[in-house]
Amino acid sequence: MTTINSSNINITDLDFDEVSTSLKEYLQGQDTLKDYEFEGSNLAILLDVLAYSAHTSAFNANMVASEMF
């Protein structure tokens, strides 16, 4: 079994799938949620909403930064 470093969450990516994977890996590294099934549960829907929000915020920040120049 591989060890997952759960101290950092990378939510600065512009890719929705990478943000979602990073959130799932972080939560699986926690003691409280390590035995949860994230693929077919209601928790997966909440993670998708959070990942979508992070994705949208990163995209908007990127567009604002590019318009400054």
Stockholm file with secondary structure:
# STOCKHOLM 1.0

chainA/1-69         MTTINSSNINITDLDFDEVSTSLKEYLQGQDTLKDYEFEGSNLAILLDVLAYSAHTSAFNANMVASEMF
#=GR chainA/1-69 SS CCCCCCSCCCCCCSCHHHHHHHHHHHHHTSTTTTTCCCSSSHHHHHHHHHHHHHHHHHHHHHHHHHHTC
#=GC SS_cons        CCCCCCSCCCCCCSCHHHHHHHHHHHHHTSTTTTTCCCSSSHHHHHHHHHHHHHHHHHHHHHHHHHHTC
//
